Amino acid sequence: MRLTPPSFLVFLISLAIFVYAVLPLAGVALPVLGIPTLYMLIAAYVVLAAGVLFKGI
């Protein structure tokens, strides 16, 4: 299996999900989506992993 670097857009999406999940832990109030922080962090990782594993994403 050959790994490829994720596109810049995929990286930014993953980073945005990660920041949205971590900011409430730092005390910043954000609108609540109703999704637990752990699931948001897992989603950020899955998006980034998909960008690495699949070419063209």
TIROVO-338374 format. One record per residue (C-alpha): residue in one letter; residue number from 1; z, y, x. Coordinates in Angstrom, 1 decimal, always signed. Last residue first. Example, Ala and Ser with C-alpha at 12.3 -4.5 7.8 and 13.67 -1.06 7.14 Angstrom:
<pts>
> s / 2 / +7.1 / -1.1 / +13.7
> a / 1 / +7.8 / -4.5 / +12.3
</pts>
This chain:
<pts>
> i / 57 / -2.0 / +12.9 / -9.0
> g / 56 / -5.1 / +12.0 / -7.0
> k / 55 / -3.7 / +9.1 / -5.1
> f / 54 / -0.8 / +7.3 / -6.8
> l / 53 / +2.3 / +6.3 / -4.8
> v / 52 / +3.3 / +9.7 / -3.5
> g / 51 / +2.8 / +11.7 / -6.7
> a / 50 / +4.4 / +8.9 / -8.6
> a / 49 / +7.4 / +9.1 / -6.3
> l / 48 / +7.7 / +12.9 / -6.9
> v / 47 / +7.6 / +12.5 / -10.7
> v / 46 / +10.1 / +9.6 / -10.5
> y / 45 / +12.5 / +11.6 / -8.4
> a / 44 / +12.5 / +14.5 / -10.8
> a / 43 / +13.0 / +12.2 / -13.7
> i / 42 / +15.9 / +10.5 / -12.0
> l / 41 / +17.5 / +14.0 / -11.5
> m / 40 / +17.0 / +14.8 / -15.1
> y / 39 / +18.5 / +11.5 / -16.2
> l / 38 / +21.6 / +12.1 / -14.1
> t / 37 / +21.9 / +15.6 / -15.5
> p / 36 / +22.2 / +14.3 / -19.1
> i / 35 / +19.4 / +15.3 / -21.5
> g / 34 / +20.4 / +17.5 / -24.5
> l / 33 / +17.9 / +20.2 / -23.5
> v / 32 / +20.6 / +22.8 / -23.0
> p / 31 / +19.6 / +26.4 / -22.3
> l / 30 / +21.0 / +27.3 / -18.9
> a / 29 / +24.4 / +28.5 / -17.7
> v / 28 / +24.8 / +28.7 / -13.9
> g / 27 / +28.0 / +27.1 / -12.7
> a / 26 / +26.7 / +25.2 / -9.7
> l / 25 / +26.6 / +21.9 / -11.7
> p / 24 / +24.6 / +23.8 / -14.4
> l / 23 / +22.0 / +24.7 / -11.6
> v / 22 / +21.4 / +21.0 / -10.6
> a / 21 / +19.3 / +19.7 / -13.4
> y / 20 / +17.0 / +22.8 / -13.7
> v / 19 / +16.7 / +22.8 / -9.9
> f / 18 / +15.6 / +19.1 / -9.9
> i / 17 / +13.1 / +19.6 / -12.8
> a / 16 / +11.6 / +22.6 / -11.0
> l / 15 / +11.4 / +20.7 / -7.7
> s / 14 / +9.5 / +17.8 / -9.3
> i / 13 / +7.1 / +20.2 / -11.0
> l / 12 / +6.6 / +22.0 / -7.7
> f / 11 / +5.9 / +18.8 / -5.8
> v / 10 / +3.5 / +17.7 / -8.4
> l / 9 / +1.6 / +21.0 / -8.2
> f / 8 / +1.5 / +20.9 / -4.4
> s / 7 / -0.1 / +17.5 / -4.5
> p / 6 / +1.9 / +14.5 / -3.3
> p / 5 / +1.4 / +13.2 / +0.2
> t / 4 / -0.3 / +9.8 / +0.2
> l / 3 / +1.1 / +6.3 / +0.6
> r / 2 / -1.0 / +3.3 / +1.4
> m / 1 / +0.0 / +0.0 / +0.0
</pts>
